[in-house]
């Protein structure tokens, strides 16, 4: 079982930063970035959770956004949060909250999220919306000019009843200077080399399970598993060739995260980010008063309508 450290951060609740449950969360060394689906985006302090500022501004004026598309991605190195808007992505500097750049989406390609690949270049997964899309990945610049494509060899007949034609983000991560990619609902993790996609990990699983890679550490490949509408975190031990499902911590009860969809991001420091809802936590504490002596005392002061608690799991 992985050796993990747990850190909980209670996000400040004010009239200026009220959050909805449907959010994506990204964590840096000093900040917590929260992007609401079709809502706003905010920056909080990582140490104590206090609200710093809104990222960008909702509206229809210059530099503003209509609504936040929370799956457009976060450039961890440059600290840029991307938002999709009509043929381009707007990139906001999270530290200043200001609009920093604008990227044009390559024409005739269904790409949802840009991934910073090399200086001045981005990677994008071209969703197989027809079942016969010829390209899997594209390398492009800020003007949408495509410099290279990686072919898609997997053609299939889509089952429209199962909503297989949905648009989906590419799953990218960097480990030891190399870029890796997984297509959602696919079984292979590829290394993106200069001339081709090199398969490095292949998931063997039952048909009712879907794996989604989150990242990699020196010892583990970390991914989410969806099975019968339940979600679990899995750790593949590269040294022992063993897979561990979920984890246990003396600091938080597993009922707060096991089976839930509340983890969508793993940063470059090997930290998994979970979003916990105060109402669920309070209900559990009331039913299990014995944990009051074990958990972070700040969690005992939560109110039902407070902003979520960010749980940071450091994978060693």
Kinemage of the C-alpha trace (Angstrom):
@kinemage 1
@onewidth
@group {chain A} dominant
@subgroup {mainchain}
@vectorlist {calphas} color= white
{ca unk a 1} P 0.000 0.000 0.000
{ca unk a 2} L 1.368 3.454 -0.904
{ca unk a 3} L 2.855 5.590 1.853
{ca unk a 4} L 0.837 8.835 1.811
{ca unk a 5} L 0.612 12.082 3.745
{ca unk a 6} L -2.713 13.922 4.018
{ca unk a 7} L -3.246 17.675 4.260
{ca unk a 8} L -6.671 19.345 4.525
{ca unk a 9} L -7.311 22.992 3.596
{ca unk a 10} L -10.638 24.652 4.434
{ca unk a 11} L -11.413 27.196 1.722
{ca unk a 12} L -12.579 30.559 3.024
{ca unk a 13} L -16.275 31.266 2.540
{ca unk a 14} L -17.276 34.832 1.663
{ca unk a 15} L -19.861 36.450 -0.594
{ca unk a 16} L -17.083 37.026 -3.151
{ca unk a 17} L -16.092 33.382 -3.534
{ca unk a 18} L -19.105 31.128 -2.965
{ca unk a 19} L -18.465 27.847 -4.775
{ca unk a 20} L -20.784 25.320 -6.371
{ca unk a 21} L -20.173 21.565 -5.921
{ca unk a 22} L -19.293 21.169 -9.641
{ca unk a 23} L -15.721 22.416 -9.760
{ca unk a 24} L -12.238 21.436 -10.878
{ca unk a 25} L -9.395 22.030 -8.425
{ca unk a 26} L -5.677 22.461 -9.114
{ca unk a 27} L -3.001 22.835 -6.432
{ca unk a 28} L 0.400 24.509 -6.763
{ca unk a 29} L 3.139 25.008 -4.187
{ca unk a 30} L 1.471 28.149 -2.840
{ca unk a 31} L -2.070 28.289 -4.210
{ca unk a 32} L -5.326 26.446 -4.808
{ca unk a 33} L -7.062 27.154 -8.124
{ca unk a 34} L -10.782 26.438 -8.378
{ca unk a 35} L -12.711 26.585 -11.669
{ca unk a 36} L -16.485 26.142 -11.550
{ca unk a 37} L -18.270 24.479 -14.448
{ca unk a 38} L -19.928 27.303 -16.399
{ca unk a 39} L -19.203 29.615 -13.462
{ca unk a 40} L -16.193 31.553 -12.202
{ca unk a 41} L -12.591 30.778 -11.235
{ca unk a 42} L -10.797 31.679 -8.008
{ca unk a 43} L -7.401 31.552 -6.326
{ca unk a 44} L -7.055 30.595 -2.650
{ca unk a 45} L -3.979 30.398 -0.442
{ca unk a 46} L -2.720 26.868 -0.005
{ca unk a 47} L -1.504 27.301 3.564
{ca unk a 48} L -4.673 28.570 5.250
{ca unk a 49} L -7.294 28.599 2.469
{ca unk a 50} L -7.971 32.338 2.509
{ca unk a 51} L -9.486 33.836 -0.648
{ca unk a 52} L -6.974 35.809 -2.749
{ca unk a 53} L -8.838 36.917 -5.876
{ca unk a 54} L -11.095 35.971 -8.757
{ca unk a 55} L -9.267 34.767 -11.871
{ca unk a 56} L -10.438 36.823 -14.823
{ca unk a 57} L -13.877 38.378 -14.827
{ca unk a 58} L -17.202 37.028 -15.996
{ca unk a 59} L -18.824 39.214 -18.641
{ca unk a 60} L -18.772 40.029 -22.341
{ca unk a 61} L -16.176 42.796 -22.407
{ca unk a 62} L -12.510 42.723 -23.496
{ca unk a 63} L -10.547 40.090 -21.588
{ca unk a 64} L -13.691 38.732 -19.906
{ca unk a 65} L -15.284 35.302 -20.234
{ca unk a 66} L -18.912 34.260 -20.650
{ca unk a 67} L -18.656 31.156 -18.485
{ca unk a 68} L -15.888 28.854 -17.361
{ca unk a 69} L -15.339 25.575 -19.190
{ca unk a 70} L -13.530 23.842 -16.351
{ca unk a 71} L -11.962 21.038 -18.428
{ca unk a 72} L -9.891 23.297 -20.702
{ca unk a 73} L -6.827 22.631 -18.567
{ca unk a 74} L -4.203 24.159 -16.319
{ca unk a 75} L -0.563 24.797 -17.254
{ca unk a 76} L 1.118 23.998 -13.953
{ca unk a 77} L 4.559 25.276 -14.968
{ca unk a 78} L 3.403 28.660 -16.325
{ca unk a 79} L 0.518 28.971 -13.834
{ca unk a 80} L -2.032 29.561 -16.613
{ca unk a 81} L -5.670 28.476 -16.413
{ca unk a 82} L -7.313 27.977 -19.802
{ca unk a 83} L -10.918 28.643 -20.756
{ca unk a 84} L -12.566 27.581 -24.022
{ca unk a 85} L -14.431 30.251 -25.961
{ca unk a 86} L -15.594 30.058 -29.589
{ca unk a 87} L -12.613 28.801 -31.558
{ca unk a 88} L -9.906 29.685 -29.051
{ca unk a 89} L -8.658 29.258 -25.513
{ca unk a 90} L -8.105 32.245 -23.248
{ca unk a 91} L -5.244 31.787 -20.788
{ca unk a 92} L -5.391 33.561 -17.414
{ca unk a 93} L -2.394 34.061 -15.127
{ca unk a 94} L -3.619 32.696 -11.809
{ca unk a 95} L -1.240 34.807 -9.687
{ca unk a 96} L -2.401 38.136 -11.142
{ca unk a 97} L -5.871 37.022 -12.202
{ca unk a 98} L -5.329 38.770 -15.547
{ca unk a 99} L -5.715 37.557 -19.134
{ca unk a 100} L -2.230 36.554 -20.334
{ca unk a 101} L -2.604 34.829 -23.695
{ca unk a 102} L -4.977 33.575 -26.352
{ca unk a 103} L -4.559 30.339 -28.317
{ca unk a 104} L -6.378 29.587 -31.543
{ca unk a 105} L -7.889 26.099 -31.837
{ca unk a 106} L -6.647 24.317 -34.985
{ca unk a 107} L -9.313 24.256 -37.677
{ca unk a 108} L -11.431 21.124 -38.173
{ca unk a 109} L -10.118 19.511 -34.989
{ca unk a 110} L -12.282 18.738 -31.945
{ca unk a 111} L -9.684 19.602 -29.282
{ca unk a 112} L -10.907 20.571 -25.818
{ca unk a 113} L -7.719 21.232 -23.870
{ca unk a 114} L -4.248 22.493 -24.871
{ca unk a 115} L -1.269 20.890 -23.151
{ca unk a 116} L 2.032 22.796 -22.986
{ca unk a 117} L 4.425 20.490 -24.843
{ca unk a 118} L 7.547 22.434 -25.817
{ca unk a 119} L 8.402 26.148 -25.856
{ca unk a 120} L 5.791 27.761 -28.107
{ca unk a 121} L 4.089 24.450 -28.920
{ca unk a 122} L 1.037 22.655 -27.565
{ca unk a 123} L -0.419 19.163 -27.742
{ca unk a 124} L -4.108 18.501 -28.275
{ca unk a 125} L -6.153 15.308 -28.400
{ca unk a 126} L -8.452 15.282 -31.424
{ca unk a 127} L -11.550 13.540 -30.138
{ca unk a 128} L -12.727 10.629 -32.253
{ca unk a 129} L -16.213 12.108 -32.657
{ca unk a 130} L -17.081 10.127 -35.782
{ca unk a 131} L -15.336 6.839 -35.012
{ca unk a 132} L -13.150 7.460 -38.068
{ca unk a 133} L -11.207 10.585 -37.062
{ca unk a 134} L -7.794 10.229 -38.786
{ca unk a 135} L -5.760 12.091 -36.148
{ca unk a 136} L -5.202 11.196 -32.480
{ca unk a 137} L -2.879 14.050 -31.430
{ca unk a 138} L -1.826 17.340 -32.984
{ca unk a 139} L 1.140 19.615 -32.233
{ca unk a 140} L 0.291 23.268 -32.849
{ca unk a 141} L 1.282 26.842 -31.952
{ca unk a 142} L -0.670 29.761 -30.462
{ca unk a 143} L -2.012 30.683 -33.912
{ca unk a 144} L -3.517 27.235 -34.416
{ca unk a 145} L -0.905 26.267 -37.019
{ca unk a 146} L -0.423 22.485 -36.928
{ca unk a 147} L 3.205 21.306 -37.171
{ca unk a 148} L 2.697 17.586 -36.665
{ca unk a 149} L -0.076 15.027 -36.302
{ca unk a 150} L -0.049 11.560 -34.767
{ca unk a 151} L -2.385 9.234 -36.706
{ca unk a 152} L -5.361 7.514 -35.153
{ca unk a 153} L -5.292 3.813 -36.024
{ca unk a 154} L -8.309 2.922 -33.898
{ca unk a 155} L -11.446 3.263 -35.996
{ca unk a 156} L -14.716 1.982 -34.600
{ca unk a 157} L -18.473 2.055 -34.955
{ca unk a 158} L -19.885 4.356 -32.291
{ca unk a 159} L -22.772 3.239 -30.140
{ca unk a 160} L -24.813 6.443 -30.065
{ca unk a 161} L -27.133 4.992 -27.415
{ca unk a 162} L -24.147 4.917 -25.076
{ca unk a 163} L -23.260 8.531 -25.964
{ca unk a 164} L -19.902 7.423 -27.378
{ca unk a 165} L -19.668 10.491 -29.595
{ca unk a 166} L -19.117 12.818 -26.616
{ca unk a 167} L -16.252 15.290 -26.703
{ca unk a 168} L -13.553 14.552 -24.164
{ca unk a 169} L -10.310 16.030 -22.935
{ca unk a 170} L -6.979 14.357 -23.528
{ca unk a 171} L -5.262 13.041 -20.397
{ca unk a 172} L -1.652 14.305 -20.334
{ca unk a 173} L 1.113 14.315 -17.750
{ca unk a 174} L 4.873 14.825 -17.564
{ca unk a 175} L 7.207 12.476 -15.729
{ca unk a 176} L 10.999 12.869 -15.643
{ca unk a 177} L 10.927 15.201 -18.640
{ca unk a 178} L 8.805 12.929 -20.843
{ca unk a 179} L 5.214 13.541 -21.952
{ca unk a 180} L 2.550 10.847 -21.624
{ca unk a 181} L -0.988 10.620 -22.982
{ca unk a 182} L -4.123 8.519 -22.556
{ca unk a 183} L -7.342 8.786 -24.514
{ca unk a 184} L -10.457 8.606 -22.319
{ca unk a 185} L -12.123 5.178 -22.480
{ca unk a 186} L -8.937 3.688 -23.984
{ca unk a 187} L -6.637 1.109 -22.397
{ca unk a 188} L -3.179 2.386 -23.312
{ca unk a 189} L -0.859 5.077 -21.942
{ca unk a 190} L 1.515 6.347 -24.618
{ca unk a 191} L 4.788 8.221 -24.395
{ca unk a 192} L 4.769 11.058 -26.921
{ca unk a 193} L 8.064 10.789 -28.801
{ca unk a 194} L 9.277 12.966 -31.660
{ca unk a 195} L 8.026 10.662 -34.399
{ca unk a 196} L 5.376 8.401 -32.881
{ca unk a 197} L 3.295 7.381 -29.883
{ca unk a 198} L 5.053 4.650 -27.911
{ca unk a 199} L 2.792 2.386 -25.781
{ca unk a 200} L 4.244 2.048 -22.259
{ca unk a 201} L 1.355 0.839 -20.075
{ca unk a 202} L -1.627 -1.303 -21.054
{ca unk a 203} L -4.591 -1.726 -18.702
{ca unk a 204} L -6.063 -5.215 -18.451
{ca unk a 205} L -9.479 -4.992 -16.810
{ca unk a 206} L -13.053 -6.244 -16.959
{ca unk a 207} L -15.420 -4.602 -19.495
{ca unk a 208} L -17.331 -2.737 -16.771
{ca unk a 209} L -14.220 -0.849 -15.559
{ca unk a 210} L -12.813 2.355 -17.085
{ca unk a 211} L -9.308 3.602 -16.116
{ca unk a 212} L -8.303 7.296 -16.281
{ca unk a 213} L -4.632 8.088 -15.692
{ca unk a 214} L -3.814 10.942 -13.280
{ca unk a 215} L -0.016 10.900 -13.219
{ca unk a 216} L 3.123 9.055 -12.267
{ca unk a 217} L 5.693 9.097 -9.495
{ca unk a 218} L 9.057 7.364 -9.238
{ca unk a 219} L 7.319 4.240 -7.962
{ca unk a 220} L 3.638 4.428 -8.982
{ca unk a 221} L 1.367 5.045 -11.938
{ca unk a 222} L -1.760 6.611 -10.427
{ca unk a 223} L -5.176 6.465 -12.031
{ca unk a 224} L -8.899 6.564 -11.333
{ca unk a 225} L -11.157 3.570 -11.861
{ca unk a 226} L -14.839 3.867 -12.675
{ca unk a 227} L -16.968 0.808 -11.974
{ca unk a 228} L -20.763 0.771 -11.744
{ca unk a 229} L -20.865 4.530 -11.079
{ca unk a 230} L -18.338 4.249 -8.260
{ca unk a 231} L -14.851 5.763 -8.434
{ca unk a 232} L -11.639 4.530 -6.876
{ca unk a 233} L -7.989 5.603 -6.887
{ca unk a 234} L -5.550 2.926 -8.046
{ca unk a 235} L -1.776 2.786 -7.594
{ca unk a 236} L 0.266 0.539 -9.881
{ca unk a 237} L 3.555 -0.304 -8.191
{ca unk a 238} L 6.107 -0.366 -11.030
{ca unk a 239} L 8.675 -2.133 -8.856
{ca unk a 240} L 6.484 -4.991 -7.669
{ca unk a 241} L 4.038 -5.060 -10.611
{ca unk a 242} L 1.157 -4.922 -8.119
{ca unk a 243} L -1.923 -2.713 -8.191
{ca unk a 244} L -3.379 -1.234 -4.981
{ca unk a 245} L -6.933 0.085 -4.891
{ca unk a 246} L -7.594 3.176 -2.752
{ca unk a 247} L -5.624 4.038 0.385
{ca unk a 248} L -6.125 4.429 4.106
{ca unk a 249} L -5.191 7.335 6.333
{ca unk a 250} L -5.435 7.837 10.055
{ca unk a 251} L -6.210 11.521 9.414
{ca unk a 252} L -9.451 11.220 7.409
{ca unk a 253} L -12.098 8.471 7.143
{ca unk a 254} L -12.189 6.646 3.811
{ca unk a 255} L -15.945 7.254 3.536
{ca unk a 256} L -15.111 10.850 2.530
{ca unk a 257} L -13.399 9.817 -0.686
{ca unk a 258} L -13.775 6.109 -1.574
{ca unk a 259} L -16.307 5.572 -4.355
{ca unk a 260} L -16.679 9.292 -5.089
{ca unk a 261} L -15.749 11.358 -8.159
{ca unk a 262} L -14.019 14.049 -6.122
{ca unk a 263} L -10.444 13.592 -7.421
{ca unk a 264} L -9.610 14.936 -10.896
{ca unk a 265} L -6.056 16.228 -10.645
{ca unk a 266} L -2.554 15.127 -9.669
{ca unk a 267} L 0.175 17.759 -9.796
{ca unk a 268} L 3.834 17.424 -10.703
{ca unk a 269} L 4.803 17.010 -7.045
{ca unk a 270} L 2.882 13.742 -6.811
{ca unk a 271} L -0.043 15.265 -4.920
{ca unk a 272} L -3.588 14.014 -5.504
{ca unk a 273} L -6.308 16.609 -5.024
{ca unk a 274} L -9.736 15.763 -3.578
{ca unk a 275} L -12.727 18.035 -3.009
{ca unk a 276} L -14.750 17.240 0.128
{ca unk a 277} L -18.207 18.656 0.791
{ca unk a 278} L -18.760 20.025 4.340
{ca unk a 279} L -22.341 18.724 4.561
{ca unk a 280} L -21.162 15.136 3.968
{ca unk a 281} L -18.295 15.544 6.417
{ca unk a 282} L -20.521 16.976 9.134
{ca unk a 283} L -23.043 14.174 8.690
{ca unk a 284} L -20.311 11.561 9.083
{ca unk a 285} L -18.820 13.246 12.155
{ca unk a 286} L -22.257 13.363 13.786
{ca unk a 287} L -22.752 9.621 13.191
{ca unk a 288} L -19.189 8.732 14.240
{ca unk a 289} L -18.272 11.091 17.120
{ca unk a 290} L -15.245 8.952 17.988
{ca unk a 291} L -13.287 10.442 15.069
{ca unk a 292} L -13.345 13.909 16.658
{ca unk a 293} L -10.131 13.036 18.488
{ca unk a 294} L -8.361 11.906 15.298
{ca unk a 295} L -9.131 14.461 12.593
{ca unk a 296} L -7.844 18.000 12.057
{ca unk a 297} L -9.584 20.223 14.638
{ca unk a 298} L -10.396 22.808 11.968
{ca unk a 299} L -12.782 20.308 10.387
{ca unk a 300} L -14.906 20.333 13.536
{ca unk a 301} L -15.837 23.996 12.965
{ca unk a 302} L -17.318 23.493 9.491
{ca unk a 303} L -20.778 24.762 8.595
{ca unk a 304} L -23.049 22.972 6.139
{ca unk a 305} L -22.992 25.791 3.576
{ca unk a 306} L -19.230 26.450 3.789
{ca unk a 307} L -17.021 26.199 0.740
{ca unk a 308} L -15.530 22.744 0.102
{ca unk a 309} L -12.484 21.358 1.874
{ca unk a 310} L -9.494 20.517 -0.320
{ca unk a 311} L -7.751 17.299 0.694
{ca unk a 312} L -4.190 16.969 -0.635
{ca unk a 313} L -2.733 13.456 -0.695
{ca unk a 314} L 1.053 13.348 -1.102
{ca unk a 315} L 2.101 10.075 -2.715
{ca unk a 316} L 5.644 9.125 -1.676
